[in-house]
Amino acid sequence: MSKTVVGIITFILGAIGGAFIIGPVIGGAMAGAGAGVGLSTGICSTAQAAQELGYLNPEQVDEVLNRAAMDVSGKTELPEGEQAVNSAAACEEVMAKIAEAREN
């Protein structure tokens, strides 16, 4: 076979492999990343709304955030001294960044 024929066959096999094997893997990774961001945003916005309405104080928000993270991860408890989400302040920061991005 000539180099041209081998090159064409290799190109076709690479295109098929990329379309049917690599594409779904990358797409799945992107979907997972989007789901993670959406989940944390939803948890933070709900916790922040509860705090603003006076249902929870900042310590309770931290407790709720850690509990939600444990429920999502399937863990029954976090190791001593470890928090899944830094604090209610971290959620406020995330929500402020989202609001800023929406404005731009």
Rosetta constraint file for C-alpha pairs under 8 A:
AtomPair CA 1 CA 5 HARMONIC 6.34 0.50
AtomPair CA 1 CA 6 HARMONIC 6.74 0.50
AtomPair CA 2 CA 6 HARMONIC 6.44 0.50
AtomPair CA 3 CA 7 HARMONIC 5.98 0.50
AtomPair CA 4 CA 8 HARMONIC 6.16 0.50
AtomPair CA 5 CA 9 HARMONIC 6.18 0.50
AtomPair CA 6 CA 10 HARMONIC 6.05 0.50
AtomPair CA 7 CA 11 HARMONIC 6.03 0.50
AtomPair CA 8 CA 12 HARMONIC 6.20 0.50
AtomPair CA 9 CA 13 HARMONIC 6.18 0.50
AtomPair CA 10 CA 14 HARMONIC 5.99 0.50
AtomPair CA 11 CA 15 HARMONIC 6.06 0.50
AtomPair CA 12 CA 16 HARMONIC 6.19 0.50
AtomPair CA 13 CA 17 HARMONIC 6.02 0.50
AtomPair CA 14 CA 18 HARMONIC 5.91 0.50
AtomPair CA 15 CA 19 HARMONIC 6.06 0.50
AtomPair CA 16 CA 20 HARMONIC 6.02 0.50
AtomPair CA 16 CA 21 HARMONIC 7.96 0.50
AtomPair CA 17 CA 21 HARMONIC 5.33 0.50
AtomPair CA 17 CA 22 HARMONIC 6.72 0.50
AtomPair CA 18 CA 22 HARMONIC 4.80 0.50
AtomPair CA 18 CA 23 HARMONIC 5.91 0.50
AtomPair CA 19 CA 23 HARMONIC 5.24 0.50
AtomPair CA 19 CA 24 HARMONIC 7.75 0.50
AtomPair CA 20 CA 24 HARMONIC 6.69 0.50
AtomPair CA 21 CA 25 HARMONIC 6.67 0.50
AtomPair CA 22 CA 26 HARMONIC 6.23 0.50
AtomPair CA 23 CA 27 HARMONIC 6.00 0.50
AtomPair CA 24 CA 28 HARMONIC 5.88 0.50
AtomPair CA 25 CA 29 HARMONIC 6.30 0.50
AtomPair CA 26 CA 30 HARMONIC 6.23 0.50
AtomPair CA 27 CA 31 HARMONIC 6.14 0.50
AtomPair CA 28 CA 32 HARMONIC 6.12 0.50
AtomPair CA 29 CA 33 HARMONIC 6.25 0.50
AtomPair CA 30 CA 34 HARMONIC 6.19 0.50
AtomPair CA 31 CA 35 HARMONIC 6.09 0.50
AtomPair CA 32 CA 36 HARMONIC 6.17 0.50
AtomPair CA 33 CA 37 HARMONIC 6.33 0.50
AtomPair CA 34 CA 38 HARMONIC 6.05 0.50
AtomPair CA 35 CA 39 HARMONIC 5.94 0.50
AtomPair CA 36 CA 40 HARMONIC 6.25 0.50
AtomPair CA 37 CA 41 HARMONIC 6.03 0.50
AtomPair CA 38 CA 42 HARMONIC 6.03 0.50
AtomPair CA 39 CA 43 HARMONIC 6.19 0.50
AtomPair CA 40 CA 44 HARMONIC 6.03 0.50
AtomPair CA 41 CA 45 HARMONIC 5.99 0.50
AtomPair CA 41 CA 94 HARMONIC 7.62 0.50
AtomPair CA 41 CA 95 HARMONIC 7.38 0.50
AtomPair CA 42 CA 46 HARMONIC 6.12 0.50
AtomPair CA 43 CA 47 HARMONIC 6.13 0.50
AtomPair CA 43 CA 65 HARMONIC 7.27 0.50
AtomPair CA 43 CA 68 HARMONIC 7.74 0.50
AtomPair CA 44 CA 48 HARMONIC 5.96 0.50
AtomPair CA 44 CA 65 HARMONIC 7.73 0.50
AtomPair CA 44 CA 88 HARMONIC 7.91 0.50
AtomPair CA 44 CA 91 HARMONIC 5.19 0.50
AtomPair CA 44 CA 92 HARMONIC 7.66 0.50
AtomPair CA 44 CA 94 HARMONIC 7.95 0.50
AtomPair CA 44 CA 95 HARMONIC 7.44 0.50
AtomPair CA 45 CA 49 HARMONIC 6.06 0.50
AtomPair CA 45 CA 91 HARMONIC 7.56 0.50
AtomPair CA 45 CA 95 HARMONIC 7.02 0.50
AtomPair CA 46 CA 50 HARMONIC 6.23 0.50
AtomPair CA 47 CA 51 HARMONIC 6.24 0.50
AtomPair CA 47 CA 61 HARMONIC 6.06 0.50
AtomPair CA 47 CA 64 HARMONIC 7.59 0.50
AtomPair CA 47 CA 65 HARMONIC 7.46 0.50
AtomPair CA 47 CA 88 HARMONIC 7.83 0.50
AtomPair CA 48 CA 52 HARMONIC 6.15 0.50
AtomPair CA 48 CA 61 HARMONIC 7.81 0.50
AtomPair CA 48 CA 88 HARMONIC 7.32 0.50
AtomPair CA 48 CA 91 HARMONIC 7.26 0.50
AtomPair CA 48 CA 92 HARMONIC 7.07 0.50
AtomPair CA 49 CA 53 HARMONIC 6.13 0.50
AtomPair CA 50 CA 54 HARMONIC 6.28 0.50
AtomPair CA 50 CA 55 HARMONIC 5.23 0.50
AtomPair CA 50 CA 56 HARMONIC 5.84 0.50
AtomPair CA 51 CA 55 HARMONIC 5.77 0.50
AtomPair CA 51 CA 56 HARMONIC 4.77 0.50
AtomPair CA 51 CA 57 HARMONIC 5.88 0.50
AtomPair CA 51 CA 58 HARMONIC 7.06 0.50
AtomPair CA 51 CA 61 HARMONIC 7.12 0.50
AtomPair CA 56 CA 60 HARMONIC 5.57 0.50
AtomPair CA 56 CA 61 HARMONIC 6.07 0.50
AtomPair CA 57 CA 61 HARMONIC 6.21 0.50
AtomPair CA 58 CA 62 HARMONIC 6.31 0.50
AtomPair CA 58 CA 87 HARMONIC 7.88 0.50
AtomPair CA 58 CA 88 HARMONIC 5.99 0.50
AtomPair CA 59 CA 63 HARMONIC 6.33 0.50
AtomPair CA 59 CA 88 HARMONIC 8.00 0.50
AtomPair CA 60 CA 64 HARMONIC 6.08 0.50
AtomPair CA 61 CA 65 HARMONIC 6.05 0.50
AtomPair CA 61 CA 87 HARMONIC 7.62 0.50
AtomPair CA 61 CA 88 HARMONIC 6.00 0.50
AtomPair CA 62 CA 66 HARMONIC 6.20 0.50
AtomPair CA 62 CA 85 HARMONIC 7.48 0.50
AtomPair CA 62 CA 86 HARMONIC 7.70 0.50
AtomPair CA 62 CA 87 HARMONIC 5.31 0.50
AtomPair CA 62 CA 88 HARMONIC 5.86 0.50
AtomPair CA 63 CA 67 HARMONIC 6.16 0.50
AtomPair CA 64 CA 68 HARMONIC 6.06 0.50
AtomPair CA 65 CA 69 HARMONIC 6.21 0.50
AtomPair CA 65 CA 84 HARMONIC 7.48 0.50
AtomPair CA 65 CA 85 HARMONIC 6.37 0.50
AtomPair CA 65 CA 87 HARMONIC 7.91 0.50
AtomPair CA 66 CA 70 HARMONIC 6.21 0.50
AtomPair CA 66 CA 83 HARMONIC 6.25 0.50
AtomPair CA 66 CA 84 HARMONIC 5.45 0.50
AtomPair CA 66 CA 85 HARMONIC 6.31 0.50
AtomPair CA 67 CA 71 HARMONIC 6.16 0.50
AtomPair CA 68 CA 72 HARMONIC 6.18 0.50
AtomPair CA 69 CA 73 HARMONIC 6.07 0.50
AtomPair CA 69 CA 84 HARMONIC 6.14 0.50
AtomPair CA 69 CA 85 HARMONIC 7.74 0.50
AtomPair CA 70 CA 74 HARMONIC 5.78 0.50
AtomPair CA 70 CA 75 HARMONIC 5.02 0.50
AtomPair CA 70 CA 76 HARMONIC 6.36 0.50
AtomPair CA 70 CA 77 HARMONIC 6.66 0.50
AtomPair CA 70 CA 78 HARMONIC 7.29 0.50
AtomPair CA 70 CA 84 HARMONIC 7.86 0.50
AtomPair CA 71 CA 75 HARMONIC 6.63 0.50
AtomPair CA 71 CA 76 HARMONIC 7.65 0.50
AtomPair CA 78 CA 82 HARMONIC 6.19 0.50
AtomPair CA 78 CA 83 HARMONIC 7.09 0.50
AtomPair CA 78 CA 84 HARMONIC 7.81 0.50
AtomPair CA 85 CA 90 HARMONIC 7.50 0.50
AtomPair CA 86 CA 90 HARMONIC 5.99 0.50
AtomPair CA 87 CA 91 HARMONIC 6.75 0.50
AtomPair CA 88 CA 92 HARMONIC 6.32 0.50
AtomPair CA 89 CA 93 HARMONIC 6.22 0.50
AtomPair CA 90 CA 94 HARMONIC 6.26 0.50
AtomPair CA 91 CA 95 HARMONIC 6.11 0.50
AtomPair CA 92 CA 96 HARMONIC 6.06 0.50
AtomPair CA 93 CA 97 HARMONIC 6.29 0.50
AtomPair CA 94 CA 98 HARMONIC 6.31 0.50
AtomPair CA 95 CA 99 HARMONIC 6.16 0.50
AtomPair CA 96 CA 100 HARMONIC 6.09 0.50
AtomPair CA 97 CA 101 HARMONIC 6.10 0.50
AtomPair CA 98 CA 102 HARMONIC 6.15 0.50
AtomPair CA 99 CA 103 HARMONIC 6.33 0.50
AtomPair CA 100 CA 104 HARMONIC 6.50 0.50
